[in-house]
Amino acid sequence: MEKLFKKSFTVLLLLVLMSFTIPTTVYICLSPGAKKYHYDRDCRGLGNCTHEIKAVSKGSAEGEYGLELCGWED
């Protein structure tokens, strides 16, 4: 019974820890027409960017810039 409790507790603890959002750095093109963010700085979706490419948090890319994940990376 004690082993089952320890295993259950461990699984529950892992689930709780995984539920926290870890800030993720993503890359965006600072073009006025940009619509996507990218996990990889070398993503082919950034290949046509003629403006500055900036590293920002995923939350900022979605909230502040209103961007969605690039189709090449989902």
Buried (B, 14 or more C-beta within 10 A) or exposed (E): EEEEEEEEEEEEEEEEEEEEEEEEEBBBBEEEEBEBBBBEEEBEBBEEBEEEBEEBBBEBBBEEBEBEBBEBBE
